[in-house]
Amino acid sequence: MSVPLVEVSAISRSYAMRSGMFGRATAVHAVDGVSLTIPKGETLGLVGESGSGKSTTGRIVLGLEPPDSGEVRFDGRPMAAPGTAAWRAQRARMQMIFQDPLGALDRRLPVATQIREPLDIHDLGAPAEREHRVRELLRAVELTPAHSARYPGALSGGQRQRIVLARALATKPDFLVCDEPVSALDVSIQAQVVNLLCDLQAQLSLTLLFISHDLRVVRQISNVVAVMYLGRIVELGTANDLFARPEHPYTQALVSASPAPGRRSASRIVLSGDPPNPAARPQGCAFHPRCPRAVARCRSEVPALAAIGGDRQVACHLVTGAETRDAA
């Protein structure tokens, strides 16, 4: 069994939201009791609709935000306190790839300066070694030394994302959080960047947390997939098993909406309504207002994430509760 590089144990994160200038503050549970394990060299795909808590989970895992409760362990050790030398050493081994490459880059600086920036921040190598590392990284992301003097505005979207990837790899990290890394790119460019990321993962033994709403990309790159809904994990399993046999009604709807060879449009499950307001979570299962199979128990009792055989875990009374399944 692979040794976990990242272990996330029951993390939660809430924010105070105020309606109007003098309104009462209400707690919004962005992440609620999430637990994940990512073995070394593997990819965990985290999927769900906008507002499900995926990006907040990624920031907590990286140590960019503290959890209100729970713990993140990296390479067997708890995350160090922010700002300490131990935290900076951990952060050098953990990097992030952002959704918008143009927004992630400084338009006023040539790309070579931006790729070298993590080396300068962590004081890695002599100046000549840093310059050599920049050229090495440009080759690794399939760009040429001629790109080093260019500015982000003079590059295509795919080239900019390759620069972001090169910068993330500068410190030779073990772990990358990829937050919607290809959603801002054309479909043809998406495939190129995903293939490059897969090649680099194999070459460098990288561990990835891949956050996306695009199930086609997640299926291609992930070993394990976790499905989030309103701050909680509702299903988790190996990518092949989960996409072939989704169990949770929400996962079934997501998979049915993802294009696949041989799948008829008539088989798509269309959910009614929008996700509930996180500041006013429904009682019981948060998905029950949109679930076509909800029963009385779903409206009153929160389902626990439970194993249903093999590596699959599901939080659904219709799947894990024998009494409810028989009644249905």
C-alpha positions as CSV (number, residue, x, y, z in Angstrom):
1,M,0.0,0.0,0.0
2,S,1.3,3.5,-0.9
3,V,2.3,5.7,1.9
4,P,0.1,8.8,2.2
5,L,1.8,12.1,1.5
6,V,-1.3,14.2,2.4
7,E,-3.7,13.3,5.1
8,V,-6.7,15.5,5.8
9,S,-8.7,14.6,8.9
10,A,-12.2,16.1,9.5
11,I,-11.3,19.7,8.5
12,S,-14.0,22.4,8.7
13,R,-14.0,26.0,7.8
14,S,-16.7,28.6,8.3
15,Y,-17.0,32.3,7.4
16,A,-19.2,35.0,8.9
17,M,-21.6,36.4,6.3
18,R,-23.6,39.6,7.0
19,S,-26.7,40.5,5.1
20,G,-26.7,44.3,4.6
21,M,-24.7,46.8,6.6
22,F,-26.6,46.1,9.9
23,G,-27.7,42.6,9.3
24,R,-26.9,39.7,11.7
25,A,-23.8,37.7,10.9
26,T,-24.5,34.2,9.8
27,A,-22.0,31.3,9.7
28,V,-21.4,29.9,6.2
29,H,-19.9,26.4,6.4
30,A,-17.7,26.3,3.3
31,V,-16.0,23.0,4.4
32,D,-17.7,20.7,6.9
33,G,-15.8,17.6,8.2
34,V,-13.8,16.7,5.1
35,S,-11.3,13.8,5.3
36,L,-9.1,12.8,2.4
37,T,-5.9,10.7,1.9
38,I,-3.6,11.1,-1.1
39,P,-0.9,8.5,-1.5
40,K,2.5,9.5,-2.8
41,G,2.6,9.7,-6.6
42,E,-1.2,9.6,-7.1
43,T,-3.9,12.0,-8.0
44,L,-7.1,12.7,-6.1
45,G,-9.7,14.5,-8.2
46,L,-12.1,16.7,-6.3
47,V,-15.3,17.5,-8.1
48,G,-18.6,19.4,-7.5
49,E,-20.5,22.4,-8.5
50,S,-19.4,26.0,-7.9
51,G,-19.7,26.8,-4.2
52,S,-19.2,23.3,-3.0
53,G,-16.1,24.1,-1.1
54,K,-13.5,22.6,-3.4
55,S,-11.1,25.6,-3.6
56,T,-11.4,26.3,0.1
57,T,-10.4,22.7,0.7
58,G,-7.4,23.2,-1.5
59,R,-6.3,26.3,0.3
60,I,-6.5,24.6,3.7
61,V,-4.5,21.6,2.5
62,L,-1.8,24.0,1.3
63,G,-1.8,25.9,4.6
64,L,-2.9,29.1,3.0
65,E,-6.0,29.1,5.3
66,P,-6.3,27.5,8.8
67,P,-9.1,25.1,9.4
68,D,-11.5,25.9,12.3
69,S,-11.2,22.3,13.3
70,G,-9.5,19.1,12.1
71,E,-5.9,18.6,10.9
72,V,-3.8,18.4,7.8
73,R,-0.7,16.2,7.8
74,F,2.0,16.4,5.2
75,D,4.5,13.6,4.8
76,G,3.5,12.3,8.2
77,R,3.8,15.7,10.1
78,P,1.1,18.3,11.0
79,M,1.2,21.5,9.0
80,A,3.6,24.0,10.7
81,A,2.4,27.3,12.0
82,P,2.2,29.9,9.2
83,G,5.2,32.2,9.0
84,T,7.6,29.9,10.7
85,A,10.8,28.4,9.2
86,A,9.2,24.9,9.3
87,W,6.1,26.3,7.4
88,R,8.3,27.8,4.7
89,A,10.2,24.6,4.3
90,Q,6.9,22.7,3.9
91,R,5.5,25.3,1.5
92,A,8.5,24.8,-0.8
93,R,7.4,21.2,-1.2
94,M,3.7,22.2,-1.9
95,Q,2.7,24.5,-4.8
96,M,-0.5,25.6,-6.5
97,I,-1.6,25.9,-10.1
98,F,-4.3,28.5,-10.5
99,Q,-7.3,28.7,-12.8
100,D,-6.6,31.9,-14.6
101,P,-2.9,31.9,-15.8
102,L,-3.0,35.6,-16.8
103,G,-4.3,36.6,-13.4
104,A,-1.7,34.4,-11.7
105,L,1.2,36.1,-13.6
106,D,2.5,39.7,-13.3
107,R,2.0,41.4,-16.6
108,R,4.9,43.8,-15.9
109,L,7.6,41.2,-15.5
110,P,9.2,38.8,-18.1
111,V,8.3,35.2,-17.5
112,A,11.9,34.2,-16.6
113,T,11.8,36.5,-13.6
114,Q,8.5,35.0,-12.5
115,I,9.7,31.4,-12.9
116,R,12.8,32.3,-10.8
117,E,10.8,34.0,-8.1
118,P,10.2,30.9,-5.9
119,L,13.9,30.1,-6.0
120,D,14.6,33.7,-4.8
121,I,12.0,33.5,-2.1
122,H,13.3,30.2,-0.7
123,D,16.9,31.1,-1.4
124,L,17.6,28.0,-3.4
125,G,20.9,27.8,-5.3
126,A,23.4,30.4,-6.5
127,P,22.3,33.0,-9.1
128,A,23.9,31.0,-12.0
129,E,22.1,27.8,-10.8
130,R,18.8,29.7,-10.7
131,E,19.2,30.8,-14.3
132,H,20.0,27.2,-15.3
133,R,16.9,26.0,-13.4
134,V,14.7,28.5,-15.3
135,R,16.0,27.2,-18.7
136,E,15.5,23.6,-17.5
137,L,11.9,24.3,-16.5
138,L,11.1,26.0,-19.8
139,R,12.2,22.8,-21.6
140,A,10.3,20.7,-19.1
141,V,7.0,22.5,-20.0
142,E,7.9,22.3,-23.7
143,L,8.8,26.0,-24.2
144,T,12.0,27.4,-25.5
145,P,14.6,29.8,-24.0
146,A,13.2,32.5,-26.3
147,H,10.1,32.6,-24.2
148,S,12.0,33.7,-21.1
149,A,12.2,37.3,-22.1
150,R,8.6,37.6,-23.1
151,Y,5.8,39.1,-21.0
152,P,2.6,37.3,-20.2
153,G,0.5,39.5,-22.5
154,A,2.5,38.3,-25.5
155,L,1.8,34.6,-24.8
156,S,-1.2,32.4,-25.6
157,G,-3.4,31.0,-22.9
158,G,-1.7,27.6,-23.2
159,Q,1.7,29.1,-23.0
160,R,0.8,31.2,-20.0
161,Q,-0.4,28.1,-18.1
162,R,2.8,26.3,-19.0
163,I,4.7,29.2,-17.4
164,V,2.5,28.9,-14.3
165,L,3.3,25.2,-14.2
166,A,7.0,25.9,-14.6
167,R,6.9,28.3,-11.7
168,A,5.1,25.8,-9.6
169,L,7.8,23.2,-10.3
170,A,10.7,25.6,-9.6
171,T,11.3,24.4,-6.0
172,K,11.0,20.7,-7.0
173,P,7.8,20.2,-5.0
174,D,6.3,16.8,-4.1
175,F,2.7,18.0,-4.1
176,L,0.7,20.2,-6.4
177,V,-2.9,21.6,-5.9
178,C,-4.4,22.2,-9.3
179,D,-7.4,24.5,-8.9
180,E,-9.4,24.3,-12.2
181,P,-6.1,24.5,-14.1
182,V,-7.5,24.1,-17.6
183,S,-11.0,25.5,-17.4
184,A,-9.9,28.9,-18.8
185,L,-8.3,27.2,-21.9
186,D,-9.7,26.1,-25.3
187,V,-10.6,22.4,-25.4
188,S,-7.6,21.6,-27.7
189,I,-5.2,23.4,-25.4
190,Q,-6.8,21.7,-22.4
191,A,-5.7,18.3,-23.7
192,Q,-2.2,19.4,-24.3
193,V,-1.8,20.9,-20.8
194,V,-3.4,17.8,-19.1
195,N,-1.1,15.4,-21.1
196,L,1.9,17.5,-20.1
197,L,0.8,17.4,-16.5
198,C,0.4,13.6,-16.6
199,D,3.9,13.3,-18.2
200,L,5.5,15.5,-15.6
201,Q,3.8,13.6,-12.8
202,A,5.2,10.3,-14.0
203,Q,8.7,11.8,-14.5
204,L,8.8,13.7,-11.2
205,S,6.7,11.4,-9.0
206,L,4.3,14.2,-8.2
207,T,1.3,13.9,-6.0
208,L,-1.7,15.9,-7.1
209,L,-5.0,17.3,-5.7
210,F,-6.8,18.1,-8.9
211,I,-9.9,20.4,-8.4
212,S,-12.3,20.6,-11.3
213,H,-15.9,20.6,-12.4
214,D,-14.9,18.9,-15.7
215,L,-15.4,15.2,-15.2
216,R,-13.8,14.3,-18.5
217,V,-10.5,15.8,-17.3
218,V,-10.8,14.4,-13.8
219,R,-11.5,10.9,-15.1
220,Q,-8.4,11.0,-17.3
221,I,-5.9,12.2,-14.7
222,S,-7.2,10.9,-11.3
223,N,-6.6,7.6,-9.4
224,V,-9.3,8.4,-6.8
225,V,-12.3,10.9,-7.1
226,A,-14.1,12.6,-4.2
227,V,-17.4,14.3,-4.9
228,M,-18.3,17.4,-2.8
229,Y,-21.7,18.9,-2.3
230,L,-22.2,22.0,-0.1
231,G,-19.0,21.5,1.9
232,R,-19.1,17.7,2.4
233,I,-17.8,14.6,0.7
234,V,-20.8,12.7,-0.6
235,E,-19.0,9.9,-2.5
236,L,-15.4,8.7,-2.8
237,G,-13.9,5.9,-4.8
238,T,-11.4,4.9,-7.5
239,A,-12.0,6.8,-10.7
240,N,-12.8,3.8,-12.9
241,D,-15.3,2.4,-10.4
242,L,-17.0,5.7,-9.5
243,F,-17.6,6.7,-13.2
244,A,-18.7,3.2,-14.1
245,R,-21.1,2.8,-11.2
246,P,-21.9,6.1,-9.4
247,E,-24.0,5.4,-6.3
248,H,-25.0,8.8,-4.8
249,P,-27.8,10.5,-6.7
250,Y,-25.7,13.7,-7.0
251,T,-22.8,11.7,-8.5
252,Q,-25.2,10.0,-10.9
253,A,-26.4,13.4,-12.1
254,L,-22.9,14.7,-12.6
255,V,-21.7,11.6,-14.5
256,S,-24.8,11.6,-16.7
257,A,-24.1,15.2,-17.7
258,S,-20.5,14.4,-18.7
259,P,-20.2,13.5,-22.4
260,A,-19.1,9.9,-23.1
261,P,-19.0,7.7,-26.2
262,G,-22.2,5.7,-26.5
263,R,-24.1,7.7,-23.9
264,R,-27.5,8.9,-25.0
265,S,-28.7,12.4,-24.1
266,A,-32.0,10.9,-23.0
267,S,-30.1,9.2,-20.1
268,R,-29.0,12.5,-18.6
269,I,-30.4,13.3,-15.1
270,V,-31.5,16.9,-14.8
271,L,-31.5,18.2,-11.3
272,S,-34.2,20.7,-10.3
273,G,-33.3,23.9,-8.6
274,D,-30.0,25.4,-7.5
275,P,-27.7,24.3,-4.7
276,P,-29.0,25.6,-1.3
277,N,-27.7,28.7,0.3
278,P,-24.7,27.6,2.5
279,A,-25.8,30.0,5.2
280,A,-29.2,28.2,5.4
281,R,-28.4,24.5,5.0
282,P,-31.4,22.3,4.7
283,Q,-32.0,19.9,7.6
284,G,-31.0,16.3,7.1
285,C,-29.2,15.6,3.8
286,A,-28.3,18.8,2.1
287,F,-29.0,17.3,-1.3
288,H,-32.6,16.2,-0.5
289,P,-34.4,19.3,-1.9
290,R,-33.0,18.4,-5.4
291,C,-32.9,14.6,-5.0
292,P,-35.6,12.8,-7.1
293,R,-35.4,9.8,-4.7
294,A,-35.5,11.5,-1.3
295,V,-37.5,9.9,1.4
296,A,-38.6,11.1,4.9
297,R,-35.3,10.1,6.5
298,C,-33.3,12.2,4.1
299,R,-35.2,15.4,5.3
300,S,-34.4,14.8,9.0
301,E,-31.1,12.9,9.3
302,V,-27.6,13.8,8.0
303,P,-26.1,10.7,6.3
304,A,-22.6,9.7,7.3
305,L,-19.9,8.9,4.8
306,A,-19.7,5.1,5.0
307,A,-17.9,2.3,3.2
308,I,-20.2,0.2,1.0
309,G,-17.6,-2.3,-0.2
310,G,-14.1,-2.1,-1.6
311,D,-12.7,1.4,-1.7
312,R,-16.1,3.1,-2.2
313,Q,-17.6,5.4,0.4
314,V,-21.0,7.1,0.0
315,A,-23.0,9.4,2.2
316,C,-26.6,8.5,1.3
317,H,-29.4,6.8,3.2
318,L,-30.6,5.2,0.0
319,V,-27.2,3.4,-0.4
320,T,-25.9,2.9,3.1
321,G,-29.1,2.4,5.1
322,A,-30.5,-1.2,4.6
323,E,-33.8,-0.3,6.1
324,T,-34.3,2.7,3.7
325,R,-33.1,0.8,0.7
326,D,-35.6,-2.0,1.4
327,A,-38.4,0.6,1.9
328,A,-37.5,2.2,-1.4
